């Protein structure tokens, strides 16, 4: 008997409750299918995305797409222009990796400027996400990214610019899903700005 492939598992999970239940039932009796299901669920958790097929399709290339983008240009303005020109860069997973990298740089004094730029790149990518993405989830992503940009207040950053990021984070949070976890994260990031 053939084991389920990762893409098949993603399709079953995306199809709804019967498909998802069937997939989980198979995974209970087959260690290979269970491992593949775990891979899909780990991707969904990492990227905080509700659709398994989307994550399985986008995630494998997202890291390298972001690396290529960052190598092709220097600075936020150039990166955003490249995103506008290339639909392959306009994915949830590319935006999420930009946000992850931005948040990883928040603790480094030298990296705060890049953290801000990466967070605002994530916002720009989120602004290009199509109708297949939930608008309220896009708002959550933007709220996290704007709050990260505000938390990355770096030397030479205009205070008014940073306050605009705070305001944008709060507005996006209001438009989002209402997920209390997202709200706590946004408020925690904005708390860094205030400290």
Residue pairs with C-beta under 8 A, 6 or more apart in sequence:
3 30
3 32
3 33
3 36
4 12
4 23
4 26
4 33
4 36
4 37
5 36
6 36
6 39
6 40
6 56
7 53
7 56
9 23
9 33
9 36
9 37
9 40
9 52
10 40
10 52
10 53
10 55
10 56
10 57
11 19
11 52
11 53
12 19
12 20
12 22
12 23
13 19
13 20
13 23
13 40
13 44
13 52
13 53
14 51
14 52
14 53
14 54
23 33
23 37
24 37
26 33
27 33
27 34
27 36
27 37
28 34
40 52
40 55
40 56
43 49
43 52
43 55
43 56
43 59
44 50
44 52
44 55
46 59
46 96
47 55
47 58
47 59
47 92
47 93
47 96
48 96
48 140
49 55
49 92
49 93
49 96
49 137
50 134
50 137
54 92
54 132
55 92
55 93
58 91
58 92
58 93
58 94
59 93
61 88
62 91
62 93
62 94
62 96
62 97
63 97
65 88
65 89
65 91
65 94
66 89
66 94
66 97
66 98
66 101
69 79
69 82
69 83
69 86
69 89
69 94
70 79
72 78
72 82
73 79
73 81
73 82
75 117
76 117
76 120
76 121
79 117
79 121
79 124
80 120
80 121
80 124
82 89
83 89
83 90
83 121
83 124
83 125
83 128
84 124
84 128
87 128
89 125
90 125
90 128
90 129
90 130
91 125
91 129
92 126
92 129
92 133
92 141
94 125
95 121
95 122
95 125
95 126
95 129
95 141
95 145
96 122
96 141
98 118
98 119
98 121
98 122
98 125
98 145
99 118
99 119
99 122
99 141
99 144
99 145
99 148
101 115
101 118
102 114
102 115
102 116
102 117
102 118
102 119
102 121
102 122
102 145
102 148
102 149
102 152
103 115
103 119
103 148
104 115
105 111
105 112
105 114
105 115
105 118
105 152
106 112
106 115
106 148
106 151
106 152
106 192
108 115
112 152
112 153
112 154
112 155
113 152
113 154
113 156
113 157
115 148
115 149
115 151
115 152
115 154
116 148
116 149
116 152
116 153
116 154
116 157
119 145
119 146
119 148
119 149
119 152
120 145
120 149
120 165
122 141
122 145
122 148
123 142
123 145
123 146
123 149
123 168
126 138
126 141
126 142
126 145
127 142
129 138
134 177
135 175
136 175
136 176
136 177
136 178
137 176
137 177
139 172
139 173
139 175
139 176
139 177
140 172
140 173
140 176
140 177
140 179
140 182
142 168
142 169
142 172
143 169
143 170
143 172
143 173
143 176
143 182
143 186
144 169
144 182
144 185
144 186
144 189
146 165
146 166
146 168
146 169
146 172
147 165
147 166
147 169
147 185
147 186
147 187
147 189
147 190
147 193
148 189
149 162
149 165
150 162
150 165
150 166
150 169
150 189
150 190
150 192
150 193
151 189
151 190
151 192
151 193
153 162
153 193
162 193
166 190
166 193
169 186
169 189
169 190
170 186
170 190
173 182
173 183
173 186
176 182
